[in-house]
Amino acid sequence: MKITVHGTPANTKSILDLLEDQGISLPCNCHGANTCGGKQYDFPCDLIPHEDITVTVHPRVSFSGLALSSDQNNDHLPDTLLIDLGTTTIAMVYYSSLHKTAFYSEVFPNPQLPFGSDVISRIKYDTEAIHKHELTHMICETLSKHYNSFLASHKNVSIETCLIGGNTTMIHLLLGLSLENMTAAPFTPADIPPDKLSFHQGSTKIQILPWLSAFIGGDIVSGMLYLNFDTRKDTCLLVDLGTNGELALVYDQKIYTAGTAAGPAFEGGGLSCGTPAVPGTISDVSHKPKPSATNFQLESAEVALSASYPSFSHADTWIPLEY
């Protein structure tokens, strides 16, 4: 859609900030530093308009259809809330610790997405003085909204314990911790004593799962604890394949860890044609010289559709795609 951004001769705001003032938040991997090469939109992301300018803004990506396992048991009321705070999505599971069953679960997009599709861009946004604690307030309000909505419809439920896991950056943003030392190597997270990660909110005890390093967060730590990485003697590899990918390997009773930007790598983060796996994404391309046609497979929330288009001008040319 076309949007007119209102600039003035005295304007000092970037086009991204002006759009945000008009209620339109656009994700940008470099957030106005123009290191992305301006490939994401039809304008340079560091542009400072001094007059009105009309730009093209694509509708925000929809994350409909996200779900956890449908294996839920409503016979036993939950006493525990489990939260997986991801860079792209957030999962909340209301769980009965006595009966080991899930009562209710929900998954929804992280509201911070418009301010960076990966942890590095999210860190850059948060460390700008003008945006201090903005992302913290955003995530806290969203979690409170979903939690209070659940309690309003389940008045007989009392949550005694809340366990929160997530990558290191997301937990820093949740707690309002400084990310200044996470902007460049050696990427040092805040030094927080373990007892400070456990506190009460009303009658509910909240436990934040600790991180091991800047890119090895409490989410994969919980998996390592569940799989007894500290005591097992065999070889075991645990992979958390999210926007921020994490790996943990136990070998010869030693634990090795690594982290990588898995989401941006798979989705073409920073590329003009990059996209997450959402409805409308082209997931497969095949070309048959005779009869000449190129098939594109489009993904929808319910079923994969295949559409056939006329062949390219060089119908006899076959270019294999390697992954």
SVG drawing of the C-alpha trace seen along z (x, -y; Angstrom):
<svg xmlns="http://www.w3.org/2000/svg" viewBox="-14 -24 50 67">
<polyline fill="none" stroke="black" stroke-width="0.4" points="0.0,0.0 1.0,-3.6 1.8,-5.8 2.6,-9.5 5.3,-10.4 5.1,-14.0 8.5,-15.8 9.4,-19.4 12.5,-21.5 13.4,-21.3 12.9,-17.6 15.6,-15.5 13.8,-12.2 14.5,-9.3 11.8,-8.0 11.4,-4.9 10.8,-7.1 8.3,-9.2 6.4,-6.1 6.4,-4.9 4.9,-8.3 2.1,-7.6 1.4,-4.2 3.4,-2.1 6.3,-0.1 8.6,1.4 11.3,4.0 14.7,3.1 17.7,5.3 20.0,2.3 17.3,-0.1 18.2,-3.1 22.0,-2.6 21.6,-1.9 24.0,1.1 21.3,3.2 21.8,1.4 18.2,0.2 17.1,3.4 14.2,4.1 12.0,1.1 11.8,-1.3 13.6,-4.0 16.9,-4.3 16.2,-3.3 18.3,-6.3 16.5,-8.9 15.6,-12.1 12.7,-13.6 12.5,-17.4 9.3,-17.3 6.3,-14.9 7.3,-11.6 5.1,-8.7 6.5,-5.2 5.3,-1.6 4.7,0.4 3.9,4.1 1.4,5.6 3.0,7.1 3.6,10.8 0.8,12.9 1.7,15.6 -1.7,17.3 -1.8,21.0 0.9,21.2 0.2,23.9 1.7,26.2 0.7,29.8 -3.0,30.3 -2.5,32.9 -4.1,30.9 -5.9,32.2 -8.6,30.1 -9.3,32.6 -6.5,31.1 -6.2,27.5 -2.8,25.9 -0.6,24.5 2.4,23.6 2.9,21.3 5.8,22.1 6.9,19.3 9.3,19.7 10.3,16.1 11.5,16.4 12.8,13.7 10.0,14.2 7.3,16.1 6.2,16.5 4.7,19.7 2.7,19.9 1.7,23.3 -0.5,23.6 0.7,26.9 -0.3,29.2 3.0,30.0 1.2,32.7 -0.3,34.6 2.4,33.6 -0.3,32.5 -0.8,29.3 -4.1,27.6 -3.9,24.8 -1.3,23.4 -1.0,20.5 1.5,19.1 1.7,15.6 4.2,13.2 6.7,11.4 5.4,7.7 9.1,6.5 9.3,7.9 8.8,4.5 12.0,3.3 14.3,6.0 13.9,9.5 17.0,10.8 18.7,10.3 21.5,8.0 19.0,5.5 16.9,5.7 20.0,4.9 20.8,2.0 17.3,0.5 17.3,1.0 20.7,-0.7 19.6,-3.9 18.9,-6.4 15.6,-7.5 14.2,-3.9 15.5,-3.0 13.2,-0.4 10.6,-0.7 11.0,3.0 10.9,4.0 7.6,2.3 6.2,3.8 7.0,7.4 5.8,7.0 2.5,5.5 2.0,8.3 2.7,11.1 0.5,9.5 -2.4,9.1 -2.3,12.8 -1.9,13.9 -4.8,11.8 -7.0,12.8 -6.5,16.5 -7.2,15.9 -10.3,13.9 -11.8,16.9 -10.5,19.5 -11.4,17.9 -10.8,21.1 -7.1,21.3 -4.3,20.2 -0.8,20.1 1.9,20.8 5.0,20.9 6.1,19.3 9.2,20.5 10.5,18.3 13.1,19.4 14.5,17.5 17.6,16.5 19.9,14.2 18.8,11.0 15.1,11.6 15.6,12.2 17.7,9.0 14.9,7.1 12.3,8.7 14.1,7.7 15.2,4.3 18.9,5.2 21.5,3.2 22.6,4.6 25.4,2.1 28.1,4.8 26.2,7.0 26.7,4.7 30.1,5.9 32.7,8.6 33.3,10.1 29.4,9.8 29.2,9.8 25.8,10.3 24.9,8.7 26.4,10.3 23.4,11.2 23.6,13.5 21.3,16.6 19.2,15.5 18.2,12.3 16.6,14.4 14.0,15.7 11.3,13.4 7.6,13.1 4.9,11.3 2.0,11.4 1.6,15.0 3.3,16.4 7.0,17.3 8.8,16.4 11.9,18.2 14.0,17.0 16.2,19.8 19.8,18.6 21.9,18.0 25.3,19.5 26.6,16.7 25.5,14.0 24.1,16.5 23.4,19.5 20.2,18.8 18.0,20.3 15.8,21.9 18.4,24.5 19.7,24.6 16.2,26.0 16.6,28.7 20.0,29.6 18.7,30.0 15.8,32.1 18.2,34.4 20.6,34.7 23.5,33.2 25.4,32.8 25.4,36.5 25.0,38.5 27.9,40.4 26.8,41.0 27.1,38.7 24.0,36.4 23.3,33.4 20.5,31.0 19.5,28.4 17.2,25.5 16.4,24.3 14.8,20.9 15.5,17.4 18.5,17.6 19.8,21.1 21.6,22.9 23.4,26.2 24.6,28.2 26.7,31.3 27.7,33.6 30.7,35.8 33.1,37.6 31.3,36.0 32.1,32.5 29.5,30.1 30.1,27.9 27.8,25.2 27.4,22.9 24.9,20.3 24.1,18.9 21.5,16.7 19.5,19.6 16.3,17.8 17.9,15.0 20.1,17.7 17.1,19.8 14.8,16.9 17.3,14.7 17.4,12.0 18.6,8.7 17.8,9.8 15.1,8.2 13.6,11.6 14.0,13.0 10.9,14.2 9.9,16.5 7.9,19.6 4.4,18.1 1.4,18.3 2.3,17.1 6.0,18.1 7.4,19.9 8.8,23.1 9.7,25.0 10.5,24.2 10.8,26.8 11.3,26.3 10.4,28.7 11.8,27.8 9.1,29.9 6.4,28.8 7.9,25.6 6.5,24.5 7.9,23.4 6.1,24.5 6.1,22.6 4.8,24.2 3.1,21.7 2.6,22.5 -0.7,21.7 -1.8,22.2 -3.8,25.3 -2.5,26.8 0.4,26.5 -0.8,25.2 1.0,25.6 0.7,23.0 2.0,23.3 3.4,20.3 4.7,19.8 8.3,20.7 11.1,18.2 12.5,16.8 15.4,19.3 13.2,22.4 16.1,24.8 18.3,23.4 18.2,25.4 19.6,23.8 19.7,26.1 19.0,24.6 21.3,26.0 20.6,25.8"/>
</svg>
